[in-house]
Amino acid sequence: MGRLVDQILGSASGLVGSKLVFRNNVSANIIAKRPKKRTSPPSAAELAFRAKFALAGKVARAINSIAILKGVWPHNSKGLSKFNEIFQANYKLINSVANFGTVNVAPAFGFGTANPVVTADATSVHLVTDPLGVNVGIDTSVEKIVVAVGIVVLLTPIAEGTPATSVIAFKTLQGNLDLINNVDLTANLSGSELTMYESYTDRKVFACLLTVDDSGKAVRFSSTVHS
């Protein structure tokens, strides 16, 4: 592979002749041999890698789609987009489609919750925890609202032709932030999300709590909990 740093040709891309391919990479044109068409079928390891990569992409897209949750992910010093940051953080946590592993819907090191119970009900997602307490650093003069957000990873489709995996995002109704009573929040599913949800028998829920100020901005996030 060669690099053409002096851009006398401008930005070049595409096939040149029958053997060379140009690609543009910000400050330089990349010159490479034209790849040969593959004739052998992918191996089991390659298929597993593709399935894991695709599933991690679905997870990252679902998390990234929740604006208030996306906001708590930090900007990466390497210039990665938040989507790529979420993808990289979760790719290493996912094992495979058959043996899923886990997910962090929010960055690591959020505040803890006591005795969280997350359930995937018939048409809703439900999260209950013990009182948050006064020792987790929450400032109720600023943080007025609590909401649960997260994703449901859907595995084992019921009908043939349904994708092997799907991921949907959810956000519960907001509740007044109360540090001395149990947290009890529900996200009711409807429409196309409910249809997708009902198309799978294995539903894995990953969620976190967000404390929110009067402007609707998330202030703190909890560690991820799961069903």
N, C-alpha and C positions, 0 to 999 in steps of 0.2 A: 504494500500500500504506500502511496506517495502523497505528499502534501504540497500544494502550490500556494505559497504564502504571499508572493507578490501578485496582487489581483489585476494583472494587466488584461486578463480575459473577462474581468467582472465576475459575477456569481455564475458558476457553471453547475449544471446538474443533468443527469440522464446518461443514456448510452451513447458512447462515441465509437463508431465502427462496430466491430463484432466482439471485441475483447475488453474494452475499457469502460468504466462507469465513473462519472463525476458526481460527487455529493458536496453540498455546501455546508460548512460547519462554522458559522459566525465569522471568523477572521481568515479562514483559509478554505480553498477547494481541496477536497479529498479525492485522490485518484486511486481506484482499485480495480482489480481484475473482475470481470463480469462473473458473478457466481454461477456455478453449474446447477442445472435443474436436478433436484433430488429424485432418485428412482426407487430407493428403498423405503418401506413404511416406517413410521416413527416407532421407537422402542417403547416398552411399558414405562420406563423411567421418564422419557420425553413426554409421553401423554400425561403422566402424573404431574410433571412440572407445569405443563400448559394448563391443566385443570386448577392447580393451586394458584398460579399466576392470575388466571381469570377470576377465581373466587376472591382473591385479595383485592383485585380491581373493583369488584362489585361491592365489597365491604367498604373500601375507601370512598367510592362514589356515594354510597348511602350516608356515611358519616359526613362527608363534605357537603351534602345537600341540605343539611340542617344548619342554617345560617348562624344561629346563636351558639351552636356547638362548634362549628368551624372557627368561630371567633376566639375560642379559648386555646386553640392550637397556636404555638408561637411561630413567628417568622423564622425560617431556617437561615443560619449564617452563610450557608453555601448557595443561597439563592433559589432553593427548591420552592416550588409552589406548595401551598398547604395540602393539596391533594397528594402530591408526591411524598410529603412528609408523613401524612397519615398512612399512605400505602407502605412506605418503608418501615414504619413503626409496627405495622400489623402483619406484614408478610412473614416476618420471622416468628410470629406467634402462632400462625396457622400451620397445621401439620399437613393435612390432606382433606379431600372431600370425605373419605371414609372415616378418618379420625381427625375431626376438625381442629381441636386445640382451643385457643381462646382469642379474644380481641380486646383491645383497649379503645373504647370509644372516645375517651378523653386522654390527654397526656398522663403519664405516670405521676405518682406522688400527689394525688388529690387528697382531700380530707376523707377520713374514714367514716363508715357507717356501721352501726351495731345491729346485728341480726337481720340483715336485709333478706327479704324474700321476694323473688321476681318470678312471676308466673305468666305463661302464655295461655290465656283463657280461650274460649270458643271464638270470640270476636273482639278481644281486647288484650292489652298487656297491662299488668298490674304490678306495682312496686310498693312494698311496705317496709319501713325500717323503724327501729326504736327511735326515741327522741334524739335529735342531733346533739343536744346539750350545749352548755355555755363555754366549753373548753376547746372548741375547734377553731376559734379565731374569727367567727362570723360576727360582723358588726350590723346589728339589726337597725341601726339608724340609717344605714346605707342600703343594706341588702334586705329587701322587703318581700320578695317573692321567691318561691321555690318551684322548680319544674323538673321533671324527669325526661330525659331524651335518650335515644339509642337506636339500635337496629335489631331486627329479627333475621337471623340466618335460617333460610328454609332449605331443608334437605329431604330426600326421599319423596319424590313426587308421586301422587296417586295415579295419575293417568299417563299413558304413553304419549310421547310428543311434548310433554312439559319439560322445560329445562331441568337439568339435574340439580342445579342450585339456583336460588334467587335470594336477594337481600332487600328488605324494605326498611325504611327509616320511620321513626315515630317520635312524637312529642306529646306529652300529657297536657291536660289542662293545668293552668297555673294555680298554685295555692299560696295563701298567705304564709310567710315564713314564721314558723313557730318552733322554738327550740326545746320546749318542754313537753310537747305531745308527739305521738307517733306521726311519722310521715306516711301518707296514704294517697297515692296518685295513680290514675288510670288513663290510658290512651285507648280510646275507642276507634277501631278500624272500620273503614267503609269503602264503598266503591271498588275500584280496581285493586287497591291494596288488600282489601278483605278477600276479594276473589283469589288473588295470588296466595294469600295467607292460608286460605282453606284448601289450596291445591297440594299441600304438603303435609306429611304426617310427623315430620321431625322439625321442631321449631326451637331454635336456640336464641334466647334473648340476652342482649348485652346492653347495659344502661348505666347512666350516671345521673347524679343530681346536679343541678346548676342553681346557684343563688343569683338573683337578678335585682338590679337597682330600678329606680323609678323610670329611667329612660329606656328600659328593656334590654340593657346590656348585661351579659353574664359577668359576675364578679369572681366567684369561686366555683370550683367543680370538685365532685367527689371522685374517689377511686371507682373504677368500673366494677359493677356487680353483674351477676348473670344467673340465669335460671338453672 
